[in-house]
Amino acid sequence: MSADPATGPPDTTPLLVACALGIEHLALRTGSRAGASAPVTVLRTGMGPRAAERAMTRALGDPALSAAAVVATGFCAGLAPGMHPGDLVVAEETRDADGSTPCAGTELLVKELVRAVPGRTVHTGPLTGSDHVVRGHERGDLLATGAIAVDMESAATLRTAARTDGRPVAAVRVVVDAPQHELVRIGTVRGGLSAFRVLRAVLPAFFEWHRSLLLPRR
């Protein structure tokens, strides 16, 4: 795993933003830090639920991050008809075979993402987890469960983070492929590049979510 810390006031609750892939980490690392009012760490966990769980356990074991709010982010596969690369997914909950984790501040995140990435469609609903890349008929099977998108790390990331009672957690994903827009390799076609640009723009929305949920109101 790799982490990219950003300094902030030492007396505020930190924010941990977790992603899996190097290209996701690059997008977040080069995105705007405007609006950050607390220490922010962008953590690359590695691919898959087990890697995410291990990386999060290590990261949250650091006293500097033990109370951090957590956002899982990166790319996902859309499941619902009409989704397009570059659309955003804000999870109401994450799900996998080990259970579900409710997300905090969904409406606020939607509002801030609309502001941060104008013109992009934002979908809300359950985000399901998988231990492999989902293609073909599997999309329909997962859609039938009520999920609107799937990725490999968010459920494990938030489940691990939520072991600490009261920690706010959220998941925001950018659709990189959809039922009518399947990709072979991220970043090699227009859909992947569109998703990369959107992911670069999301950090200010995370900062506002973090500040509104955690920092004292004046």
Disulfide bonds with the S-S distance in Angstrom:
none
